[in-house]
Amino acid sequence: MDKVRIGIAGLGNMGATHANCILAGKISRLELAAVCDVEPARVARYPQTKGFPSAEAMIASGTIDAVLIATPHYYHTSIGISVLQAGLHVLVEKPISVHKADCERLIAAHRDPRQIFAAMFNQRTDPYYLQLRHLVRSGEFGEIRRINWIITDWFRTGAYYASGGWRATWAGEGGGVLLNQCPHNLDLIQWIFGLPVRVRAFCRCGRYHDIEVEDDVTACLEFANGATGVFITSTGESPGTNRLEITAEGGRVVYEDDQIRCLRNTVPMSEFGRTSPEAFARPETVPGVITAPGHGGQHQEILQNFTDAILDGAPLIAPAAEGIHSVELANAMLLSGWIGQTVELPLDAAHYERRLQQRIRESRFKKKAAVSVAATDFAKSFGR
Ligand SMILES: NC(=O)c1ccc[n+]([C@@H]2O[C@H](COP(=O)([O-])OP(=O)(O)OC[C@H]3O[C@@H](n4cnc5c(N)ncnc54)[C@H](O)[C@@H]3O)[C@@H](O)[C@H]2O)c1
């Protein structure tokens, strides 16, 4: 096999972007061999490619080696399981599923290690987040004491929410900003710092938009070593902020405005606090700034990595099984908001699924008919 024949399920904003990228020859040894969408007009936009009215028909066609799933999230589980059962490789968009129990079902269907099963966590390719991960994981800054991430630059308009009947409903999407925009950030949290053990969150539904799910979240996290965290997100604030501050024994690291600014303590802060004879002294610090030429290969790099994993056995940047962590974190935040209490991790997956289904049953929200809007510059929506 010298190339991978991929089929894309779902040709909306993201699926079409992936399709166009592959058709433009940007991914070496990856061929767009098939597409499918439940809307025939979207399939018809790709006359040069075999088109199918459903993922099932595309999977059964024998024309592809792999499927990229870019449908609304709930279908990631059902289509993903079908693709894995058919013995094909899978690249699934984030979130890998809507809730933890579905993640477990999807991951359990991956039985053959020769099948490549990856997730589109494109922000893992960003040199700034790679640097932050290195700084934390190498222990260069010592033990982490606190993280603060204000990630409120996911601004979305009412037209965005009206652009798909599935969007921002419990039945169609299973959540709001935590399930749509923040899977990236929640994945980065667990990828850089590990999962917290406790979550207390305040989730405001429809604070800024006419939607029934959360568009404004403030969450407190507690990690196994006692480190704490605050995670703040919203799709209603503009210009919004993306500021990640890490407080560690070895100093402070702040990522904001395409810069990582470090202040390194010459003596770890707790040791200094214990040993200094002076009442108002503090450790001396050494400043440093880390910049990068850009934000990395993003979606294209994940597509190339997926292809290279299939053809050459390259290690995956984002194995899909790791996608359960960001979903669990999102679910824990929502559950904490619903019950007004702290939620312990690991989350009880069955309990969460029941609570979500109850919300779906009890929903009285009437979504206005989906309207077609211009995706003027979809690339701008990716955030950092
Ligand atoms: N990685 C990223 O940066 C990124 C960015 C945007 C969206 N996404 C993800 O991509 C997915 C799609 O988001 P979008 O914004 O493109 O949505 P969208 O509504 O624009 O597109 C979804 C498409 O899927 C089709 N579809 C629905 N059900 C289907 C089914 N059962 N089989 C085949 N096609 C089906 C719809 O007709 C539509 O064309 C979501 O899970 C989202 O989280 C990822």
The ligand as an SDF file (V2000), in Angstrom:
LIG
                    3D

 44 48  0  0  0  0  0  0  0  0999 V2000
  -11.0230   20.1760   14.8110 N   0  0  0  0  0  0  0  0  0  0  0  0
  -11.5940   21.3450   14.6590 C   0  0  0  0  0  0  0  0  0  0  0  0
  -10.9440   22.3970   14.7350 O   0  0  0  0  0  0  0  0  0  0  0  0
  -13.0850   21.4170   14.3730 C   0  0  0  0  0  0  0  0  0  0  0  0
  -13.6620   22.6190   13.9320 C   0  0  0  0  0  0  0  0  0  0  0  0
  -15.0300   22.6250   13.6330 C   0  0  0  0  0  0  0  0  0  0  0  0
  -15.7970   21.4810   13.8050 C   0  0  0  0  0  0  0  0  0  0  0  0
  -15.2030   20.3340   14.2860 N   0  0  0  0  0  0  0  0  0  0  0  0
  -15.9970   19.1350   14.5160 C   0  0  0  0  0  0  0  0  0  0  0  0
  -16.4980   18.6450   13.2810 O   0  0  0  0  0  0  0  0  0  0  0  0
  -17.7940   18.0960   13.4510 C   0  0  0  0  0  0  0  0  0  0  0  0
  -18.7510   18.7570   12.4380 C   0  0  0  0  0  0  0  0  0  0  0  0
  -18.8260   20.1340   12.7280 O   0  0  0  0  0  0  0  0  0  0  0  0
  -19.2380   21.1740   11.5840 P   0  0  0  0  0  0  0  0  0  0  0  0
  -19.0680   22.5210   12.1770 O   0  0  0  0  0  0  0  0  0  0  0  0
  -18.5460   20.8430   10.3160 O   0  0  0  0  0  0  0  0  0  0  0  0
  -20.7920   20.8380   11.4470 O   0  0  0  0  0  0  0  0  0  0  0  0
  -21.7400   21.1070   10.1870 P   0  0  0  0  0  0  0  0  0  0  0  0
  -23.1280   21.1260   10.6930 O   0  0  0  0  0  0  0  0  0  0  0  0
  -21.2300   22.2780    9.4220 O   0  0  0  0  0  0  0  0  0  0  0  0
  -21.4930   19.8040    9.2950 O   0  0  0  0  0  0  0  0  0  0  0  0
  -21.9480   18.5330    9.6540 C   0  0  0  0  0  0  0  0  0  0  0  0
  -22.2550   17.7690    8.3680 C   0  0  0  0  0  0  0  0  0  0  0  0
  -22.5660   16.4180    8.6950 O   0  0  0  0  0  0  0  0  0  0  0  0
  -23.6860   16.0150    7.9190 C   0  0  0  0  0  0  0  0  0  0  0  0
  -24.3170   14.8890    8.5980 N   0  0  0  0  0  0  0  0  0  0  0  0
  -25.1910   14.8980    9.6430 C   0  0  0  0  0  0  0  0  0  0  0  0
  -25.4820   13.6500   10.0200 N   0  0  0  0  0  0  0  0  0  0  0  0
  -24.7850   12.8270    9.1980 C   0  0  0  0  0  0  0  0  0  0  0  0
  -24.6740   11.4100    9.0990 C   0  0  0  0  0  0  0  0  0  0  0  0
  -25.3220   10.5950    9.9340 N   0  0  0  0  0  0  0  0  0  0  0  0
  -23.8820   10.9000    8.1290 N   0  0  0  0  0  0  0  0  0  0  0  0
  -23.2040   11.7150    7.2800 C   0  0  0  0  0  0  0  0  0  0  0  0
  -23.2800   13.0570    7.3310 N   0  0  0  0  0  0  0  0  0  0  0  0
  -24.0430   13.6010    8.2920 C   0  0  0  0  0  0  0  0  0  0  0  0
  -24.5460   17.2650    7.8150 C   0  0  0  0  0  0  0  0  0  0  0  0
  -25.4640   17.1840    6.7380 O   0  0  0  0  0  0  0  0  0  0  0  0
  -23.4760   18.3170    7.6050 C   0  0  0  0  0  0  0  0  0  0  0  0
  -23.1460   18.4790    6.2630 O   0  0  0  0  0  0  0  0  0  0  0  0
  -18.2070   18.3570   14.8980 C   0  0  0  0  0  0  0  0  0  0  0  0
  -18.0480   17.1880   15.6690 O   0  0  0  0  0  0  0  0  0  0  0  0
  -17.2420   19.4230   15.3590 C   0  0  0  0  0  0  0  0  0  0  0  0
  -16.9200   19.3530   16.7370 O   0  0  0  0  0  0  0  0  0  0  0  0
  -13.8690   20.2980   14.5530 C   0  0  0  0  0  0  0  0  0  0  0  0
  1  2  1  0
  2  3  2  0
  2  4  1  0
  4  5  1  0
  4 44  2  0
  5  6  2  0
  6  7  1  0
  7  8  2  0
  8  9  1  0
  8 44  1  0
  9 10  1  0
  9 42  1  0
 10 11  1  0
 11 12  1  0
 11 40  1  0
 12 13  1  0
 13 14  1  0
 14 15  2  0
 14 16  1  0
 14 17  1  0
 17 18  1  0
 18 19  2  0
 18 20  1  0
 18 21  1  0
 21 22  1  0
 22 23  1  0
 23 24  1  0
 23 38  1  0
 24 25  1  0
 25 26  1  0
 25 36  1  0
 26 27  1  0
 26 35  1  0
 27 28  2  0
 28 29  1  0
 29 30  1  0
 29 35  2  0
 30 31  1  0
 30 32  2  0
 32 33  1  0
 33 34  2  0
 34 35  1  0
 36 37  1  0
 36 38  1  0
 38 39  1  0
 40 41  1  0
 40 42  1  0
 42 43  1  0
M  CHG  2   8   1  16  -1
M  END
$$$$
